[in-house]
Amino acid sequence: MGNIDKAIELLYMSPKTEIESRTCCSILQLSAELKSLQDGKKVHSFICSSGISIDSVLGSKLVFMYVTCGDLREGRLIFEKIRNEKVFLWNLMMNGYTKIGDFKESVSLFRQMLDLGVEVNSHTVSCILKCFAALGSVKEGKWVHGFLIKLGLGSYNAVVNSLIAFYLKIRRVDVARKLFDELSDRDVISWNSMISGYVANGFSEKGVELFKKMLYSGADMDLATMVSILQACANCGDVSLGRAVHGSGVKACVHWKTTFCNTLLDMYAKCGVLDGAIRVFDLMSVRTVVTWTSLIAAYAREGLSDEAIRLFHEMDREGVSPDIFTITTVLHACACNGSLENGKDVHNYIRENDMQSNIFVCNALMDMYAKCGSMEDANSVFLEMPVKDIISWNTMIGGYSKNSLPNEALSLFGDMVLEMKPDGTTLACILPACASLASLDRGKEVHGHILRNGFSSDQQVANALVDMYVKCGVPVLARLLFDMIPTKDLITWTVMIAGYGMHGFGNNAITTFNEMRQAGIEPDEVSFISILYACSHSGLLDEGWRFFNVMQDECNVKPKLEHYACIVDLLARSGKLAMAYKFIKSMPIEPDATIWGALLSGCRIHHDVKLAEKVAEHVFELEPENTGYYVLLANTYAEAEKWEEVKKLRQKIGRRGLKKNPGCSWIEVKSKVHIFLAGNSSHPQAKKIEVLLKRLRSKMKEEGYFPKTRYALINADSLQKETALCGHSEKLAMAFGILNLPPGRTIRVSKNLRVCGDCHEMAKFISKTLGREIVLRDSNRFHHFKDGVCCCRGFW
């Protein structure tokens, strides 16, 4: 009747001599069924005190009770005393060790079993194959396969099912399928093993195909089948089949089972049917941590990070303890939303629940802080980690790169190389740091590491290399590498198109864009931004308009603010200011400061003060704290010699407490970066630089070049203006390069702001007079100076 308390009470009341061992076996069986270790131990104690002989039957029952109740140690002690040729007992012990993950001990028992000549059965085979699969012991698993054939067990359904499961676990899907096809008497386990194996190995479409064959064969599906096929639907995005399985689950009355509901919720979420996922969630009577985590992930995937974070707090209030997957999922939601405060709340929860030692949690925390722009907090987590893996290092290096902290990224990369070997992701993260600094020497060092360690074939690394050479001012090398990439994806093509654009090679960009389409790769919104930018910076007005129309009419890409900004910039640079203004007014979306700023820049180039003032009103209203736009308007006034307006604008900047970013340029010489600030004479070679610049200025005057003093932005005499211009940071860096780089070496200078017109003229003069090639990267584009000509052709 299952009344164990009464049974044990009667056991102790009975005269010890009158109790048979089979009575004890019955109570031990019940203890095992109820998983009541305490009651089982009472029976064992009674047996020992009563002097009842522990024969193989009673001993087996004791082992069964202890193993079933989870006390493997005690079960093993009795097993060693009574072990015999009964395969059941050996299987019991092996399965016990397998369940707790001690696969090696299970294998050890299997070997002892063979040595003693104990005859194996299908249960033994199933257990040992699971162990070999878990241990990755491919050779031993194959030996078992051969051993089974010798024993004549190769055609048994249960044995073949175990072999199929083994081969799927070691990713030998082809061998598993061959065994499956040769199996004449397939049961539901056979079908389930093969379907779930396909899904687990990334062949969800094949899993779906096999599921359809299963239905055509007349085999009945069970809960395991439905769970596997719902996972396949989630991976394939096949919501129609998912809904059909949902219906089958309702008919089979398994729709209330938690496993089914969790998988169903995940399927709807991954197929983008968030409403369906929410309905499943709302109808569930029992919600596990998996349920909550799946819906949190669904909200995060749909970009509803606030909802994901809200659900996390609701889960906590409901008394469901988040696990590591929940924590990493909600941290990802905070990262996507840029929600630093919510992320810090989750971090507090992690501390309170002592989860900060988990490497997955720490990596997710660093990623969240990095994506929220708080690298100090990310670094604090990193420094406190007891153990760091490759993901930890990559997260920090990538975070520094993306948060415009390239020096910190390079420094950490140096530390990492001393501790562990970088992988492809590391190299793809560090190359943008080299690109950001225009550090060609460091970029070449990383390229050497890539070649030595065989990462050249990594698509992500190859794309980052092309991008690095482009941004370090060597488009020829970038193109060479681009041509060597055997399979180019959309990112590869887009990087090359954007590279040509920033170097002013608009026609090359157009050719590459057309080659991309001929290769069967359709452009996305980023590709169109790149080609429109290229047209803008090369003065290709008609071509730019054509691509803007192709984007909408042929490729069904809806223009965003960035695309409109490119068109405004294209029109403004070409002198079509009225058309640009009219274009902005006709936009279907509200223009932002970048769009108005592009027109303001065009007004400066073409000296339209009246329109500039009108446009500036819009810009200042949208971004009143951005000093760059005030400077742009001041430049427009200065070029028109409206010094009173320049003065008023400066006073306005002063009243608002705004500060103009100081001009800063840098140049790399012998792998060391030298930084120059506008008007700063603290550099050790400052005197030599000043003398060289004065000499060059005199020579320019002799040859009919006169300083463009309007760029000095001060109302003073010509000498004062000339002196101010000589202190521009890019001139200081170029002069330093002339003094310190060997003849014939290209001078590569980077600047944080746009290059000024006077510095542009001086660079052209130096390239012609001294025969030095100069590559100057400003905040907007590249300028290649050679033989007195710049690649920009005035479109800057």
C-alpha positions in Angstrom: 0.0 0.0 0.0 3.1 2.3 0.0 2.8 3.0 3.8 6.5 2.8 4.6 6.2 4.3 8.1 3.9 1.5 9.2 5.9 -1.1 7.4 9.1 -0.1 9.3 7.2 0.2 12.6 6.0 -3.4 12.2 9.5 -4.5 11.1 11.0 -3.3 14.4 8.1 -4.8 16.4 8.5 -8.3 14.9 10.7 -11.0 16.4 14.0 -10.7 14.5 14.2 -14.4 13.9 10.9 -14.5 12.1 11.7 -11.9 9.5 12.6 -13.2 6.0 15.1 -11.4 3.8 12.4 -11.0 1.1 10.4 -8.8 3.6 13.4 -6.6 3.9 13.7 -6.6 0.1 10.1 -5.3 -0.2 10.7 -2.4 2.2 14.0 -1.5 0.5 12.3 -1.5 -2.8 9.7 0.9 -1.4 12.4 3.1 0.1 14.1 3.3 -3.3 10.8 4.2 -5.0 10.1 7.0 -2.5 13.8 8.0 -2.6 13.8 7.8 1.2 17.4 7.2 2.1 16.6 7.6 5.8 14.1 4.8 5.8 16.4 2.6 3.7 19.2 3.1 6.2 16.8 2.0 9.0 16.1 -1.3 7.1 19.8 -1.8 6.6 20.4 -1.2 10.3 17.7 -3.8 11.2 19.3 -6.3 8.8 22.7 -5.9 10.4 21.4 -6.1 14.0 19.2 -9.1 13.2 22.0 -11.2 11.8 20.1 -11.7 8.5 22.5 -13.0 5.9 23.1 -10.5 3.0 23.0 -12.8 0.1 23.2 -11.7 -3.6 19.4 -10.9 -3.7 19.3 -8.8 -0.6 22.7 -7.3 -1.3 21.5 -6.3 -4.8 18.4 -4.7 -3.3 20.5 -2.7 -0.8 22.8 -1.5 -3.6 19.7 -0.6 -5.6 18.3 1.4 -2.7 21.5 3.3 -2.0 22.2 4.1 -5.6 18.6 5.2 -6.3 18.6 7.4 -3.2 21.9 9.0 -4.3 24.3 7.5 -1.7 26.8 5.9 -4.2 29.5 5.6 -1.6 27.5 3.2 0.6 26.1 1.4 -2.4 29.6 0.8 -3.8 30.8 -0.7 -0.4 28.0 -3.3 -0.5 28.5 -3.9 -4.2 32.2 -4.7 -3.6 31.2 -7.3 -1.0 28.6 -9.1 -3.1 29.4 -8.3 -6.7 28.7 -11.2 -9.0 28.0 -12.1 -12.6 24.6 -10.4 -12.5 24.7 -7.7 -15.2 21.9 -5.8 -13.5 24.1 -4.9 -10.5 27.0 -3.7 -12.7 24.6 -1.6 -14.9 23.1 -0.1 -11.7 26.5 1.1 -10.4 27.7 2.3 -13.8 24.5 4.3 -14.3 24.8 5.7 -10.8 28.3 7.1 -11.6 27.1 8.3 -15.1 24.2 10.3 -13.5 26.6 12.3 -11.3 29.1 12.9 -14.2 31.8 10.5 -12.9 32.2 9.0 -16.4 35.7 7.7 -15.7 34.6 5.6 -12.7 31.8 4.2 -14.8 34.3 3.2 -17.6 36.5 1.7 -14.9 33.6 -0.6 -13.8 32.9 -1.5 -17.4 36.5 -2.7 -17.8 36.4 -4.7 -14.6 33.1 -6.2 -15.8 34.7 -7.4 -19.0 37.8 -8.8 -17.2 35.5 -10.8 -14.9 33.6 -12.1 -17.9 30.2 -10.6 -17.0 28.0 -10.7 -20.0 26.9 -7.2 -21.2 23.4 -6.3 -22.4 21.8 -3.3 -24.2 21.6 -1.3 -20.9 25.4 -1.7 -20.4 26.0 -0.6 -24.0 23.8 2.4 -23.6 25.5 3.6 -20.5 29.1 3.0 -21.6 28.5 4.8 -24.9 27.1 7.8 -23.1 30.3 7.8 -21.0 32.7 7.6 -24.0 30.7 10.4 -25.8 30.9 12.6 -22.7 34.6 12.0 -22.4 35.2 12.5 -26.1 36.7 9.0 -26.3 36.0 8.4 -30.0 38.5 5.5 -30.4 37.0 3.6 -27.4 33.4 4.2 -28.6 34.3 2.8 -32.0 35.9 -0.2 -30.3 32.6 -0.8 -28.4 30.8 -0.7 -31.8 33.1 -3.4 -33.1 32.7 -5.4 -29.9 28.9 -5.3 -30.2 29.1 -6.6 -33.8 31.3 -9.5 -32.6 28.8 -10.3 -29.8 26.0 -10.3 -32.4 24.2 -7.4 -30.7 24.6 -5.1 -33.7 21.0 -5.4 -34.9 19.3 -5.0 -31.6 17.1 -1.9 -31.6 18.2 -0.6 -28.2 21.9 -1.1 -29.0 21.7 0.7 -32.4 19.8 3.6 -30.7 22.7 3.9 -28.3 25.2 3.8 -31.1 23.3 6.5 -33.0 23.3 8.7 -29.9 27.0 8.2 -29.5 27.9 9.1 -33.0 25.7 12.2 -32.9 27.3 13.3 -29.7 30.8 13.1 -31.3 29.4 15.0 -34.3 29.7 12.1 -36.7 26.2 12.7 -38.1 26.9 10.7 -41.3 27.7 7.5 -39.4 24.7 8.0 -37.2 22.4 8.4 -40.3 23.9 5.3 -41.9 23.1 3.3 -38.7 19.6 4.8 -38.7 18.9 4.0 -42.3 20.1 0.4 -41.8 17.8 -0.1 -38.8 14.7 -2.0 -40.0 12.7 -1.8 -36.7 12.8 1.8 -35.7 11.0 2.9 -32.6 10.2 6.4 -31.4 13.6 6.5 -29.6 15.4 5.9 -32.9 13.5 8.8 -34.6 13.9 11.1 -31.6 17.7 10.4 -31.4 18.2 11.2 -35.0 16.0 14.3 -35.1 17.5 15.8 -31.9 21.0 14.9 -33.1 20.4 16.9 -36.3 19.2 19.9 -34.3 22.1 19.7 -31.8 24.6 19.5 -34.6 23.2 22.6 -36.5 21.2 20.7 -39.1 17.8 21.8 -38.1 16.4 21.7 -41.7 17.4 18.0 -41.9 15.8 17.4 -38.6 12.5 18.9 -40.0 12.8 16.7 -43.1 13.3 13.6 -41.0 10.3 14.6 -38.8 8.1 14.7 -41.9 9.3 11.2 -42.9 8.5 10.0 -39.4 5.0 11.2 -39.7 4.6 9.6 -43.2 5.9 6.3 -41.8 3.0 6.3 -39.3 5.3 6.4 -36.3 3.8 8.1 -33.2 5.5 11.2 -31.8 5.9 11.7 -28.1 6.9 14.7 -25.9 10.6 14.3 -26.8 9.8 14.5 -30.5 7.8 17.6 -30.1 10.5 19.3 -28.0 13.2 18.5 -30.6 11.1 19.7 -33.5 10.1 22.9 -31.8 13.8 23.6 -31.2 14.4 23.0 -35.0 11.5 25.4 -35.8 13.1 28.0 -33.6 16.5 27.6 -35.4 14.9 27.6 -38.9 12.4 30.4 -38.1 9.6 28.0 -39.3 6.7 29.3 -37.2 4.1 27.5 -39.4 5.4 24.1 -38.5 5.9 25.3 -34.9 2.2 26.2 -34.7 1.3 22.8 -36.1 3.4 21.1 -33.4 1.7 23.4 -30.8 -1.7 22.0 -32.0 -0.4 18.4 -31.8 0.8 19.1 -28.2 -2.7 20.3 -27.2 -4.3 17.2 -28.8 -1.8 14.9 -27.0 -2.5 16.7 -23.7 1.2 17.6 -23.2 0.6 21.4 -23.6 0.6 21.8 -19.8 4.0 20.1 -19.3 6.7 22.6 -18.4 9.3 21.3 -20.8 6.9 21.5 -23.7 5.8 25.1 -22.8 9.3 26.3 -22.3 10.4 25.1 -25.7 7.2 26.4 -27.3 7.8 29.8 -25.7 11.4 29.8 -27.0 10.2 28.8 -30.5 7.7 31.7 -30.8 10.3 34.1 -29.4 13.0 33.1 -31.8 10.6 33.2 -34.7 9.8 36.8 -33.9 6.2 36.1 -32.7 6.6 37.9 -29.3 2.8 37.9 -28.7 2.7 34.1 -29.0 5.6 33.8 -26.6 3.8 36.1 -24.1 0.5 34.1 -24.4 2.3 30.8 -23.7 4.0 32.5 -20.7 0.7 33.9 -19.3 -1.1 30.5 -19.6 1.7 28.6 -17.8 0.7 27.5 -14.3 4.2 26.6 -13.3 7.0 28.9 -14.4 10.6 27.7 -13.9 13.7 29.8 -14.2 14.0 28.6 -17.8 10.5 30.1 -18.6 11.4 33.5 -17.2 14.9 33.5 -18.9 13.4 32.6 -22.3 10.9 35.5 -22.2 13.6 37.9 -20.9 15.8 36.8 -23.9 12.8 37.3 -26.2 12.3 40.9 -25.1 16.0 41.6 -25.5 16.1 40.1 -28.9 13.2 42.3 -30.1 15.0 45.4 -28.7 12.6 45.8 -25.8 15.3 46.0 -23.2 13.2 47.9 -20.7 10.6 45.2 -20.8 13.4 42.6 -20.3 14.7 44.4 -17.3 11.2 44.9 -15.9 10.5 41.1 -16.2 13.8 40.3 -14.4 12.6 42.4 -11.4 9.2 40.8 -11.5 10.8 37.3 -11.5 12.8 38.2 -8.4 9.6 39.5 -6.7 7.8 36.1 -7.6 10.5 34.3 -5.7 12.1 32.6 -8.7 15.9 32.7 -8.2 17.7 33.7 -11.4 20.5 31.4 -12.6 23.6 32.3 -14.6 21.7 32.2 -17.9 19.1 34.7 -16.6 21.8 37.0 -15.3 23.8 37.0 -18.5 20.6 37.5 -20.5 19.4 40.5 -18.5 23.0 42.0 -18.7 22.8 41.6 -22.5 19.5 43.5 -22.4 21.1 46.3 -20.4 24.0 46.4 -22.8 21.7 46.6 -25.8 19.7 49.4 -24.2 22.8 51.3 -22.9 21.1 51.1 -19.5 24.0 51.6 -17.1 21.9 52.2 -14.0 19.9 49.0 -14.5 23.1 47.2 -15.3 24.6 48.4 -12.0 21.5 47.1 -10.1 22.0 43.7 -11.6 25.7 43.9 -10.6 24.6 44.6 -7.0 22.3 41.5 -7.2 25.3 39.5 -8.4 27.4 40.7 -5.4 24.6 40.0 -2.9 24.1 36.5 -4.2 27.9 35.7 -4.4 27.9 35.1 -8.2 30.8 37.3 -9.1 33.3 34.4 -9.2 31.5 32.9 -12.2 33.5 33.6 -15.3 30.4 33.8 -17.6 28.8 36.3 -15.3 32.0 38.4 -15.2 32.3 38.4 -19.0 28.7 39.5 -19.4 29.2 42.2 -16.8 32.3 43.6 -18.6 30.4 43.4 -21.9 27.5 45.4 -20.4 29.8 48.1 -18.9 31.8 48.3 -22.2 28.7 48.8 -24.3 27.3 51.3 -21.8 30.6 53.3 -22.2 31.9 52.7 -18.6 35.3 51.1 -19.2 36.4 52.0 -15.7 33.7 49.7 -14.2 34.6 47.0 -16.8 38.2 47.2 -15.8 37.3 46.9 -12.1 35.5 43.6 -12.9 38.4 42.4 -15.0 41.0 43.1 -12.3 38.9 41.2 -9.7 38.4 38.1 -11.8 40.3 35.1 -10.2 40.5 33.4 -13.6 40.3 35.0 -17.0 39.6 33.2 -20.3 40.0 34.4 -23.9 36.6 35.9 -23.9 37.5 38.1 -20.8 40.5 39.5 -22.6 38.7 40.0 -25.9 35.8 41.8 -24.2 38.1 44.3 -22.6 40.3 44.9 -25.7 37.2 45.2 -27.9 35.6 47.5 -25.3 38.6 49.8 -25.3 38.7 49.9 -29.1 35.0 50.7 -29.4 35.1 53.3 -26.7 37.8 55.3 -28.5 40.6 54.2 -26.0 43.0 52.7 -28.5 46.1 53.2 -26.3 44.5 51.2 -23.5 43.5 48.5 -26.0 47.0 48.1 -27.3 48.5 48.1 -23.8 46.1 45.4 -22.7 46.9 43.4 -25.8 50.6 43.5 -24.9 49.7 42.1 -21.4 47.5 39.4 -22.9 50.2 38.1 -25.3 52.4 37.4 -22.2 49.6 35.3 -20.6 47.8 33.5 -23.4 47.6 33.1 -27.2 45.2 35.6 -28.9 42.6 34.1 -31.2 40.9 35.6 -34.3 38.5 37.7 -32.3 41.3 39.2 -30.3 43.1 40.3 -33.5 39.8 41.6 -35.1 39.4 43.7 -31.9 43.0 45.1 -31.7 43.2 46.1 -35.4 40.6 48.8 -35.0 42.7 50.3 -32.2 45.7 50.5 -34.6 43.3 52.0 -37.2 42.0 54.6 -34.7 45.5 55.8 -34.0 46.5 55.5 -37.7 49.4 53.5 -36.2 50.7 51.7 -39.3 53.7 50.3 -37.5 51.6 48.6 -34.8 49.1 47.5 -37.4 51.9 45.8 -39.4 53.1 44.1 -36.2 49.6 42.7 -35.7 49.5 41.6 -39.3 52.8 39.8 -38.8 51.3 38.0 -35.8 48.3 37.0 -38.0 50.5 35.6 -40.7 52.7 33.7 -38.3 49.8 32.1 -36.5 47.6 31.2 -39.5 44.7 33.6 -39.0 44.7 35.0 -42.5 41.8 32.8 -43.6 39.6 34.1 -40.7 37.0 36.3 -42.4 36.6 38.6 -39.5 40.4 39.1 -39.2 40.7 39.7 -43.0 38.0 42.3 -43.0 39.6 44.1 -40.0 43.0 44.0 -41.8 41.6 45.7 -44.9 39.9 48.3 -42.7 43.2 48.9 -40.7 45.3 49.6 -43.9 42.5 51.8 -45.3 42.4 53.9 -42.1 46.2 54.0 -41.8 46.3 55.7 -45.2 47.5 52.8 -47.3 44.6 52.0 -49.7 46.9 50.2 -52.1 47.8 47.6 -49.5 44.2 47.4 -48.4 43.2 46.6 -52.0 45.9 44.0 -52.3 44.6 42.2 -49.2 41.0 42.6 -50.4 41.8 40.9 -53.7 43.4 38.0 -51.7 40.3 37.2 -49.7 38.8 34.2 -51.5 35.2 34.6 -50.2 34.1 38.2 -49.7 31.1 38.9 -47.6 29.0 42.1 -47.4 31.3 43.6 -44.7 34.4 43.0 -46.9 33.0 44.9 -49.8 31.6 47.7 -47.7 34.9 48.2 -45.9 36.7 48.6 -49.3 34.0 50.9 -50.7 34.1 53.1 -47.5 37.9 53.1 -47.7 37.9 54.4 -51.3 35.4 57.0 -50.2 37.4 58.4 -47.3 40.5 58.6 -49.6 38.5 60.6 -52.2 38.6 57.8 -54.8 35.0 58.0 -55.7 35.2 56.2 -59.1 37.0 53.3 -57.5 34.3 53.1 -54.9 31.6 53.0 -57.6 33.5 50.3 -59.6 33.8 48.2 -56.4 30.2 48.7 -55.5 29.2 47.4 -59.0 31.5 44.5 -58.7 29.8 43.6 -55.4 26.4 43.5 -57.0 27.7 41.5 -59.9 29.1 39.0 -57.4 25.5 38.4 -56.2 25.8 40.3 -52.9 23.1 42.8 -52.3 24.0 46.1 -50.5 22.5 47.0 -47.2 21.9 50.4 -45.6 25.5 50.7 -44.5 26.8 49.9 -48.0 24.7 52.7 -49.4 26.0 55.1 -46.7 29.5 54.2 -47.9 28.9 54.7 -51.6 26.9 58.0 -51.0 29.7 59.2 -48.8 32.2 58.4 -51.6 30.2 60.3 -54.2 30.0 63.3 -51.8 33.7 63.4 -51.2 34.6 63.1 -54.9 32.0 65.6 -56.2 30.1 62.9 -58.1 26.7 64.6 -57.9 24.8 62.6 -60.7 26.2 59.3 -59.5 25.2 60.1 -55.9 21.6 60.8 -56.9 21.5 57.6 -59.0 22.6 55.5 -56.0 20.1 57.2 -53.8 17.3 56.2 -56.2 18.7 52.6 -56.7 18.7 52.2 -53.0 14.9 52.8 -52.8 13.7 51.5 -56.1 15.8 48.4 -56.7 17.0 47.4 -53.3 14.0 48.4 -51.2 16.2 50.1 -48.6 14.4 52.9 -46.8 16.6 56.0 -46.4 17.6 56.9 -42.9 19.1 60.1 -41.5 22.6 59.0 -42.5 21.6 58.6 -46.2 19.8 62.0 -46.2 22.9 63.6 -44.6 25.1 62.2 -47.4 22.8 63.7 -50.1 22.7 67.1 -48.3 26.5 67.0 -48.1 26.8 66.0 -51.8 24.5 68.9 -52.8 26.2 71.4 -50.5 29.8 70.6 -51.5 28.7 70.9 -55.2 27.4 74.4 -54.5 23.7 73.5 -54.8 22.9 75.2 -51.5 19.3 76.2 -52.4 18.5 72.7 -53.6 20.0 71.2 -50.5 17.9 73.4 -48.3 14.8 72.5 -50.3 15.7 68.8 -50.0 15.9 69.0 -46.2 12.5 70.7 -46.0 11.0 67.9 -48.2 12.4 65.1 -46.0 9.7 62.6 -44.7 11.6 62.4 -41.4 12.8 65.2 -39.1 16.3 66.3 -39.9 18.9 66.1 -37.2 21.9 68.4 -36.4 24.2 66.3 -38.7 22.0 67.1 -41.8 21.8 70.8 -41.0 25.5 70.8 -40.2 26.3 69.4 -43.6 24.5 72.3 -45.2 26.2 74.8 -42.8 29.6 73.4 -44.0 28.5 73.9 -47.6 27.6 77.5 -46.8 31.2 78.0 -45.4 32.8 76.5 -48.6 30.7 78.6 -50.9 30.6 81.8 -48.7 26.9 82.1 -48.3 26.7 84.0 -45.0 23.0 84.7 -45.2 21.9 81.0 -45.6 24.6 80.0 -43.0 22.9 82.2 -40.4 19.5 80.7 -41.2 20.8 77.1 -41.1 22.8 77.8 -37.9 19.6 78.6 -36.0 18.4 75.0 -36.7 21.7 73.5 -35.7 22.0 75.5 -32.4 18.5 74.6 -31.5 19.2 70.8 -31.9 22.7 70.7 -30.5 23.3 73.9 -28.4 26.3 72.4 -26.7 28.3 71.3 -29.8 31.1 73.8 -30.2 32.0 72.5 -33.6 29.0 74.2 -35.2 29.8 77.5 -33.6 33.3 77.2 -35.0 31.9 76.4 -38.4 29.8 79.6 -38.4 32.7 81.6 -37.1 34.8 80.3 -40.0 32.1 81.5 -42.4 32.1 84.9 -40.8 35.9 85.1 -40.8 36.2 84.2 -44.4 33.7 87.0 -45.2 35.8 89.3 -42.8 32.8 89.9 -40.5 35.0 90.2 -37.4 32.2 91.8 -35.3 30.1 88.7 -35.9 33.0 86.4 -35.0 33.4 88.4 -31.8 29.7 88.1 -30.9 29.8 84.4 -31.6 32.9 83.9 -29.3 31.1 85.8 -26.5 28.1 83.6 -27.0 30.3 80.5 -26.6 31.9 82.1 -23.5 28.5 82.8 -21.9 27.4 79.2 -22.4 30.6 77.9 -20.9 31.5 76.0 -24.0 35.0 75.1 -24.9 36.4 74.4 -28.4 38.3 71.2 -28.7 41.9 72.1 -29.1 43.5 71.0 -32.4 45.6 67.9 -31.9 47.8 66.1 -34.4 50.0 63.0 -34.1 52.7 61.3 -36.1 54.3 57.9 -35.6 58.1 57.7 -35.9 60.1 54.6 -35.1 56.9 53.0 -33.5 56.5 55.9 -31.1 53.6 58.3 -31.3 54.4 62.0 -31.1 51.5 64.3 -30.2 51.3 68.1 -31.0 48.7 70.6 -29.7 47.9 73.8 -31.6 50.0 76.7 -30.3 52.0 74.4 -27.9 55.8 74.7 -28.0 56.6 72.2 -25.3 58.0 69.5 -27.6 61.7 68.9 -27.3 62.2 69.8 -31.0 59.9 72.8 -30.8 62.7 75.3 -31.9 63.8 73.2 -34.8 60.2 72.9 -35.9 59.6 76.6 -35.7 62.7 77.4 -37.7 61.7 74.9 -40.4 58.2 76.3 -40.7 59.4 79.9 -41.0 61.8 78.8 -43.7 59.0 77.0 -45.6 56.7 80.0 -45.2 59.4 82.3 -46.7 59.9 80.0 -49.6 56.2 79.8 -50.2 56.0 83.6 -50.4 58.9 83.7 -52.8 57.1 81.3 -55.1 53.8 83.3 -54.9 52.0 81.3 -52.2 50.5 83.6 -49.6 49.1 82.5 -46.2 45.4 82.1 -46.0 45.1 84.3 -43.0 41.3 84.1 -42.8 41.8 80.6 -41.2 43.5 82.3 -38.2 40.1 83.3 -36.9 41.4 86.5 -35.3 41.0 90.2 -36.3 44.6 91.2 -36.3 47.4 92.3 -38.6 48.8 89.9 -41.2 51.9 89.1 -39.1 49.9 88.1 -36.1 47.6 86.0 -38.2 50.5 84.3 -39.9 52.1 83.5 -36.5 48.8 82.0 -35.3 48.6 79.8 -38.4 52.2 78.5 -37.9 51.1 77.0 -34.6 48.4 74.8 -36.1 49.0 71.2 -34.9 49.1 69.5 -38.3 51.9 71.9 -39.5 53.9 71.1 -36.3 53.5 67.3 -36.9 54.4 67.6 -40.6 57.5 69.6 -39.8 58.5 67.0 -37.2 58.1 64.3 -39.8 60.4 66.1 -42.3 63.0 66.5 -39.6 62.9 62.9 -38.3 61.9 60.6 -41.1 64.4 59.5 -43.8 64.1 61.0 -47.3 61.5 59.2 -49.4 59.5 58.0 -46.4 55.8 59.0 -46.5 54.9 61.5 -43.8 51.7 60.2 -42.1 49.8 62.7 -39.9 46.5 62.4 -38.1 44.3 65.2 -36.7 41.3 65.2 -34.4 39.6 68.1 -36.3 39.3 69.1 -39.9 42.5 70.3 -41.6 42.4 74.1 -42.1 42.8 75.6 -45.6 46.2 77.2 -44.9 47.7 73.9 -43.6 46.2 72.2 -46.7 48.1 74.7 -48.9 51.3 74.2 -47.0 51.1 70.4 -47.3 50.7 70.8 -51.1 53.7 73.1 -51.2 55.9 70.7 -49.1 55.0 67.7 -51.3 56.0 69.7 -54.4 59.1 71.5 -53.1 60.6 68.9 -50.9 59.3 65.9 -53.0 57.8 64.4 -49.9 54.5 62.4 -50.1 52.2 63.4 -47.2 49.1 61.5 -46.0 47.0 63.6 -43.7 44.0 62.1 -42.0 41.6 64.6 -40.5 38.2 64.0 -38.7 36.4 63.8 -42.0 38.6 62.1 -44.6 42.1 61.5 -46.0 44.3 63.9 -47.9 47.1 62.4 -50.1 49.6 65.1 -51.1 52.0 64.4 -53.9 53.8 66.7 -56.4 51.8 69.6 -55.1 48.3 68.0 -55.7 45.8 66.6 -53.2 43.6 63.6 -53.9 40.6 65.6 -52.5 40.6 68.0 -55.6 39.0 70.6 -53.4 36.0 68.5 -52.3 36.6 68.8 -48.5 
